[in-house]
Amino acid sequence: MFFRKRKSRGGEAVPDWRKVIRQDVKMGDTSVAEGRRRWEYFRVFFVLLSAFTMFIVIALVAERLANGGEEEERLSFARLKLMTNGAIEENWLRGFLNIREARSNVNVISLRKKLESYPQIRKARVVREGGNVLRIELQERAAIARFRAEDGRIFNVGDDGILFPAETYFATIQDTLPFVLDVEIAQDKNGFESIVNADLLLDFLNVVRRNYPKIRCNWESVSAKDLPHKLLPMHFAQPWAVLRVKPSFPPELGLPRVREIVFSAQNFRKELALLASADSMKKIREHYERFPAEREKISKIVFITNRKNTRRPVLEMRIIPLQETRGSGRMRDS
């Protein structure tokens, strides 16, 4: 054997070093180890501080971008410049913001938030231009109808269903806006009063505002009574899903007894186009010429699809006479 057991001088065998069990001995802290440990603590703290600082910087940049890059510091200005797509005037704006020319200590962020707290204003932007000019840009909601509250106050209905005061809108346009009836009003997430569950009604009124302003002038009200709160696609084709318009035709049209126009939820765009066509009034006059006795009857206008030609169904407008049921004061088809 290459390795032999050694013996001590006393004759006892000496343990082989390869069979000795290793034991870890914890050494005491030295100054070098303590320094290294402090450096590790400092490095971890520095990394955490850098990450927190970066998070704060990103949050501030994101808030600045959300505010349209507006300055947060207070500033003074010599002149106010208003740019808007609606009816708000500069005099009202100055009174609402309580600012005057050559005013100092104006916080543009606070001005923007205060402007957007007014329901007629959809979005506002306040920036400083050269020449010490404070420019205010407004995007206003367009009024598509009116709403009468229980206390008698009248509000305009914006194109997204938000209600806003009528005194800051065009008086000439307000006279042509119909009242909306049988709708539910509630507060949205911003605290504004708005019409809820009325997407189809708002779509209908927006189409009328954009494409048929002359027709709208002859409408007193639009009722959503026969529309369900949640109109599903399967409900569009149902005959009970209709919008009822109460018209107020001028005397020269010769339709003083037409009390209602019924539009379907599914085809109201085609029905509006038919009503606005040049042939619509002509067909109504021809109807009364054929049936002169019906001039004295209260009637309603409805739209039907004539399917005599199965290959090409035709949308037609009809005048349906109504008569009052005894003792109820209500009207029904004759």
C-alpha positions in Angstrom: 0.0 0.0 0.0 1.1 3.5 -0.7 -0.4 4.9 2.4 0.2 3.3 5.7 -1.1 4.1 9.1 1.3 6.0 11.1 1.9 5.4 14.7 2.8 7.8 17.4 5.7 7.3 19.6 3.5 5.8 22.3 2.4 3.2 19.8 -1.1 4.6 19.2 -2.4 4.9 15.6 -2.7 8.4 14.2 -6.1 9.1 12.5 -5.9 9.4 8.8 -6.5 13.0 7.7 -8.7 12.0 4.9 -11.2 10.5 7.3 -11.5 13.6 9.5 -14.9 15.2 9.4 -14.7 18.8 8.3 -16.2 21.3 10.8 -17.0 24.9 9.8 -15.8 27.4 12.3 -17.5 30.8 12.3 -14.9 33.5 12.4 -15.4 36.8 14.1 -16.3 39.9 12.1 -13.3 41.8 10.8 -13.1 45.4 9.7 -12.9 44.4 6.1 -16.1 42.2 6.3 -17.9 45.0 8.1 -17.0 47.5 5.4 -18.2 45.1 2.7 -21.5 44.6 4.4 -22.1 48.4 4.8 -21.3 48.8 1.1 -23.9 46.2 0.1 -26.5 48.0 2.3 -25.6 51.3 0.7 -25.8 49.8 -2.9 -29.3 48.3 -2.2 -30.5 51.6 -0.7 -29.1 53.5 -3.7 -30.9 51.2 -6.2 -34.2 51.6 -4.4 -33.8 55.3 -4.2 -33.1 55.5 -7.9 -36.1 53.4 -8.8 -38.4 55.6 -6.6 -37.0 58.8 -8.1 -37.6 57.4 -11.6 -41.2 56.5 -10.7 -41.9 60.0 -9.5 -40.4 61.5 -12.6 -42.4 59.3 -14.9 -45.6 60.1 -12.9 -45.0 63.8 -13.2 -44.3 63.6 -16.9 -47.5 61.5 -17.4 -49.5 64.1 -15.5 -48.0 66.9 -17.6 -48.8 65.1 -20.8 -52.4 64.4 -19.6 -52.8 68.1 -18.9 -51.7 69.0 -22.4 -48.3 70.1 -21.5 -49.6 73.0 -19.5 -47.4 74.8 -17.0 -48.0 74.4 -13.3 -46.4 77.6 -12.1 -48.4 80.7 -11.6 -48.1 83.3 -14.2 -49.4 86.8 -15.2 -50.9 87.8 -18.5 -51.7 91.0 -20.3 -54.4 89.7 -22.7 -56.9 86.9 -22.8 -57.6 85.0 -26.1 -60.6 82.7 -26.3 -61.0 80.0 -29.0 -64.1 77.9 -28.9 -66.3 75.8 -31.2 -69.5 76.7 -29.4 -71.5 79.6 -27.8 -69.5 80.6 -24.7 -68.4 84.2 -24.9 -65.5 86.0 -23.3 -67.5 88.1 -20.9 -69.1 85.0 -19.4 -65.8 83.3 -19.3 -64.2 86.1 -17.3 -67.0 86.2 -14.8 -67.0 82.4 -14.4 -63.2 82.3 -13.8 -63.2 85.6 -11.9 -60.1 86.9 -13.8 -59.2 90.2 -15.4 -56.6 91.4 -17.8 -53.1 92.0 -16.3 -53.9 89.6 -13.5 -51.1 87.8 -11.7 -50.9 84.5 -9.9 -53.1 82.5 -12.3 -52.7 78.8 -12.1 -53.4 77.4 -15.6 -54.1 73.8 -14.3 -56.7 75.2 -11.8 -58.3 77.2 -14.6 -58.6 74.2 -16.8 -60.1 72.0 -14.1 -62.6 74.7 -13.3 -63.6 75.1 -16.9 -64.1 71.4 -17.3 -66.3 71.4 -14.2 -68.9 73.3 -16.3 -71.0 70.6 -18.1 -71.3 72.6 -21.4 -67.5 72.3 -21.8 -66.3 68.9 -22.9 -62.6 69.8 -22.8 -60.5 72.8 -22.1 -56.9 73.8 -22.7 -55.1 76.8 -21.1 -51.7 77.8 -22.4 -49.5 80.9 -22.5 -48.5 82.4 -25.8 -45.9 84.9 -26.7 -46.6 88.5 -26.0 -47.9 87.6 -22.5 -51.2 86.2 -23.9 -53.3 83.6 -22.1 -55.0 81.4 -24.7 -58.1 79.4 -23.6 -59.3 76.7 -26.1 -62.7 75.1 -25.5 -64.5 72.2 -27.0 -68.2 72.5 -26.2 -71.0 70.0 -26.3 -73.5 70.6 -29.0 -77.1 70.9 -27.9 -79.4 68.3 -29.6 -82.6 68.7 -27.5 -84.0 70.3 -24.3 -85.1 68.8 -21.0 -87.6 70.2 -18.5 -86.9 69.3 -14.9 -89.6 68.7 -12.3 -89.0 72.2 -10.9 -89.6 73.8 -14.3 -86.1 74.6 -15.2 -85.0 74.0 -18.7 -81.7 72.4 -19.6 -80.0 71.6 -22.9 -79.1 68.0 -23.8 -75.6 67.6 -25.1 -74.7 65.3 -28.0 -73.5 62.8 -25.4 -76.5 63.0 -23.1 -75.0 65.5 -20.6 -77.4 68.2 -19.4 -76.1 71.8 -19.2 -77.7 75.2 -18.4 -79.5 76.8 -21.3 -78.5 80.4 -20.6 -75.0 80.0 -22.1 -76.1 78.6 -25.4 -77.4 80.1 -28.6 -80.9 81.4 -28.0 -81.9 81.1 -31.7 -80.9 77.4 -31.8 -82.7 76.6 -28.5 -86.0 77.6 -30.0 -85.6 74.9 -32.6 -84.7 72.1 -30.1 -87.4 69.5 -29.2 -88.0 68.4 -25.6 -87.0 64.9 -24.7 -89.7 63.0 -22.8 -89.9 59.7 -20.8 -86.2 59.5 -20.1 -84.2 58.7 -17.0 -81.7 61.2 -15.5 -78.8 60.2 -13.3 -75.3 61.5 -12.3 -72.4 60.2 -14.3 -68.9 59.5 -12.9 -68.0 63.3 -13.2 -71.1 64.4 -11.2 -72.9 65.7 -14.3 -76.6 65.1 -14.8 -77.1 63.0 -17.9 -79.7 60.8 -19.7 -79.0 57.1 -19.1 -79.7 54.1 -21.2 -80.6 56.2 -24.2 -77.9 55.5 -26.8 -80.5 55.0 -29.6 -82.3 58.2 -28.7 -79.1 60.2 -28.7 -78.1 58.6 -32.0 -81.5 59.6 -33.5 -81.2 63.2 -32.2 -77.6 63.6 -33.5 -78.6 62.4 -36.9 -81.4 64.9 -37.0 -79.1 67.7 -35.8 -76.5 67.0 -38.5 -78.6 66.1 -41.5 -82.2 67.5 -41.0 -82.2 70.8 -39.0 -85.2 72.0 -41.0 -87.3 69.1 -39.9 -86.3 69.6 -36.3 -87.7 73.1 -36.4 -91.2 71.6 -36.6 -90.8 69.2 -33.6 -92.1 69.9 -30.1 -90.9 66.8 -28.4 -89.4 63.3 -28.8 -90.6 60.5 -26.5 -88.5 57.4 -25.7 -91.4 55.8 -23.8 -91.6 52.9 -26.2 -87.8 52.2 -26.1 -86.6 49.6 -23.6 -83.9 50.8 -21.2 -81.4 48.4 -22.7 -82.0 48.1 -26.4 -80.4 44.9 -27.7 -79.8 44.2 -31.4 -82.5 41.6 -31.3 -85.0 44.4 -30.3 -84.4 46.7 -33.2 -86.7 44.9 -35.5 -89.5 44.7 -33.0 -92.6 46.8 -33.9 -92.8 48.2 -30.3 -89.3 49.7 -30.4 -90.3 53.2 -31.8 -89.6 56.8 -31.2 -92.6 59.1 -31.1 -92.3 62.7 -32.2 -94.9 65.3 -31.5 -94.7 67.8 -34.4 -95.9 71.4 -34.7 -96.2 72.0 -38.4 -96.6 75.6 -39.6 -100.1 76.5 -41.0 -98.7 76.9 -44.5 -98.1 73.2 -44.7 -101.7 72.4 -44.2 -101.1 69.7 -41.6 -102.6 71.2 -38.4 -104.2 67.8 -37.3 -101.1 65.6 -37.6 -100.2 64.9 -33.9 -97.5 62.3 -34.1 -94.7 60.9 -36.3 -93.6 57.4 -35.4 -90.0 56.3 -36.3 -88.8 52.7 -35.9 -85.7 51.9 -34.0 -84.3 49.9 -36.9 -85.0 52.1 -39.9 -85.2 55.7 -38.6 -82.4 56.9 -40.8 -84.3 55.8 -44.0 -87.5 57.2 -42.6 -85.9 60.5 -41.8 -84.6 60.7 -45.3 -88.0 59.9 -46.7 -89.7 62.5 -44.5 -87.2 65.1 -45.6 -87.5 64.4 -49.3 -89.3 66.8 -51.6 -92.0 64.2 -52.4 -93.1 63.7 -48.8 -95.2 66.9 -48.6 -96.5 66.3 -52.1 -97.7 62.8 -51.1 -99.4 64.1 -48.0 -101.3 66.7 -50.0 -102.3 64.1 -52.5 -103.6 62.0 -49.7 -105.8 64.8 -48.4 -107.0 65.5 -51.9 -108.2 61.9 -52.2 -109.7 61.8 -48.7 -110.8 65.4 -47.9 -112.9 64.2 -44.9 -109.6 63.2 -43.1 -108.5 66.8 -43.0 -110.6 67.3 -39.9 -109.4 64.1 -38.2 -106.4 63.9 -35.9 -103.8 61.7 -37.7 -100.3 60.3 -37.3 -97.6 59.7 -39.8 -96.1 56.2 -39.9 -93.6 54.4 -42.2 -94.3 51.0 -43.6 -92.4 48.7 -46.0 -94.5 47.8 -49.1 -93.5 44.3 -50.0 -95.7 43.8 -53.1 -92.6 43.6 -55.1 -90.7 40.9 -53.2 -87.5 41.7 -55.0 -87.5 45.3 -54.2 -89.5 46.3 -51.1 -90.3 50.0 -50.9 -90.4 52.2 -47.8 -93.6 54.3 -47.8 -95.0 57.1 -45.6 -98.7 56.7 -44.6 -101.1 59.0 -42.8 -103.2 57.0 -40.3 -106.4 58.7 -38.9 -106.9 58.5 -35.2 -110.1 58.8 -33.1 -110.6 59.5 -29.5 -111.9 56.7 -27.3 -114.9 57.6 -25.2 -114.3 58.5 -21.6 -110.5 58.0 -21.8 -109.3 61.1 -23.6 -106.8 58.9 -25.5 -106.4 58.4 -29.2 -106.4 55.1 -31.1 -106.1 54.0 -34.7 -109.4 54.3 -36.6 
